[in-house]
Amino acid sequence: MEVARDELGFELREVLIDGDPVLEAAYREWIPVVEIDGERRFTYFVHPDGLRWAVAQAAR
C-alpha cells in the first residue's frame, strides 16, 4: 500500500481495530479491508493493479 501511495499520491489512513468493540464487530472477519471514499473496495487481499484503478476512479 505504501508503494502505491507514494506512486499515486493518495492519503492512506490505517486504523487499528484492536480493543475497539464496535470496529472489531464491523471489520474483524474482513481484515485487511480497504475502503476508498467510504466504500469497501478490497477485502483479504489488495491487488496492486486493482488498487491503482480504484484510486484513479476515485480521483475523477
C-alpha positions as CSV (number, residue, x, y, z in Angstrom):
1,M,0.0,0.0,0.0
2,E,2.8,2.4,0.8
3,V,4.4,1.9,-2.6
4,A,1.1,2.6,-4.3
5,R,0.5,5.6,-2.1
6,D,3.9,7.1,-3.0
7,E,3.4,6.3,-6.7
8,L,-0.2,7.7,-6.9
9,G,-0.1,10.4,-4.2
10,F,-3.2,9.4,-2.2
11,E,-3.8,9.7,1.5
12,L,-3.5,6.5,3.4
13,R,-5.1,6.2,6.8
14,E,-4.5,2.9,8.7
15,V,-7.0,2.1,11.5
16,L,-6.1,-0.4,14.2
17,I,-9.3,-2.1,15.4
18,D,-7.8,-4.0,18.3
19,G,-9.6,-3.0,21.5
20,D,-12.5,-1.2,19.9
21,P,-15.5,-3.5,20.2
22,V,-17.5,-1.6,17.5
23,L,-14.7,-1.7,14.9
24,E,-13.9,-5.3,15.8
25,A,-17.5,-6.3,15.3
26,A,-17.7,-4.5,11.9
27,Y,-14.4,-5.4,10.4
28,R,-12.8,-8.5,12.1
29,E,-13.8,-11.0,9.5
30,W,-12.8,-8.7,6.6
31,I,-9.2,-7.9,7.6
32,P,-7.5,-6.5,5.8
33,V,-10.2,-4.3,4.3
34,V,-9.6,-1.2,2.2
35,E,-12.2,1.5,1.8
36,I,-12.0,4.3,-0.7
37,D,-14.2,7.3,0.0
38,G,-16.2,5.2,2.5
39,E,-16.8,2.3,0.0
40,R,-15.4,-1.1,0.7
41,R,-13.2,-1.9,-2.3
42,F,-10.9,-4.8,-1.2
43,T,-11.0,-7.5,1.4
44,Y,-8.4,-10.1,2.4
45,F,-6.1,-9.1,-0.5
46,V,-5.3,-5.9,-2.3
47,H,-4.2,-6.4,-5.9
48,P,-1.9,-3.6,-6.9
49,D,-3.4,-3.0,-10.4
50,G,-6.9,-3.0,-8.9
51,L,-5.8,-0.5,-6.3
52,R,-4.3,1.8,-8.9
53,W,-7.6,1.6,-11.0
54,A,-9.8,2.2,-7.9
55,V,-7.7,5.2,-6.8
56,A,-7.7,6.7,-10.3
57,Q,-11.5,6.3,-10.5
58,A,-11.9,8.0,-7.1
59,A,-9.7,10.9,-8.1
60,R,-12.1,11.7,-11.0
